[in-house]
Amino acid sequence: MIDGNHLLATALRCGIETIPAQLVEGLSGLEAFKLAIRSNEASETVVPTTFVDIAEFIWKLDQEGKKDKEIAEILGWNSRSQFETMKQRLS
């Protein structure tokens, strides 16, 4: 499940057995994480993405050999300074 964990948990607590959902099959781990980040950004005021979430994701992509520019693009960061700031915090 990429998005909707809170909705599902609430529905189950209320005895609701079905909820509307969109099934997307065949996503790579990277594609699923990108979709989760984008989805979470849309509801940031409800469940904010933590610094640790982003740091772990950057570390994983770095370990996979992704270049800084690729990682910034995956995260949707259009500014080099955003990425540099995050890298400095991780150092």
N, C-alpha and C positions, 0 to 999 in steps of 0.2 A: 504494500500500500504506500503510495507516494504522498497522497494528501487525503485529509478527511479522517484522520485518526480520532480526533475529538468528537466529530459528528457521529462516527460509528460507536464509540464508547457511550456517548449520551443516548443514542438510539437503543442500544442493548440494555442500558440501565432502565430505560422507559418501557421495555418490552416490545419495542418495534423490531420486527424481524427482517425487514427489507428497507433499503435506502437507495436513492438514485445514485448511480455510479457510472463512470466511464472506464471501460477496460482497455488498456493499451498493452499489447503483448510485444515481445521481441526487443525491448529496450536494453541497451547495454547498461552496466552500472553507472557509467558516466552520463549517459542520456537520462537515466532515471534521476540522478542527483541534480542535474541541470534543471529538469522539470520541477523537482521538489523546491529548489532554490527560487525559481520564478514564481511558483505557486505561493510559497511562503512570503515573498516580497509583496504579493497582492494583499495579504492579510497580516502584514507586519505588526499592526497595532494589537492584534489578538495574541499571536504567538511569535515573538521576535526571534530571528535567527541569532544565535549567540556567537560571540567571537571565537569560542572553541569550535563550534560547528564549521565555521569558515576556515579556521586555521587547520583543522584536521583534513578538510577537503583539499586545501592548498598543498599540504604536506603529501597527501596521497598522489595528487597529480604530479608533483615534483618527483616523487619516487618512480612514477611511471615514465619519467623522462620528458614531461611537457615543459616547454619553454615559458618564461615569464609572460610573454605576450599572449600565448595560447591560453594560459590560466586566466589572465585578466579578461580575455574575450569570453571564455566559458562562464565566468562570474558576471559578465555584463558590465564590467568596469571599463568605462570609456576613457578614463584618465590614468595615465601612468603613475601619477602621484598617489592615487588610491592604492595601487598595488605595492608601490615602494613603501608606503606607510605601514601596510600590513606585514610586509617582509621584515621591516625593522622591528616591529613588535614581536615577531616570532624569533628573532635572533637572540 
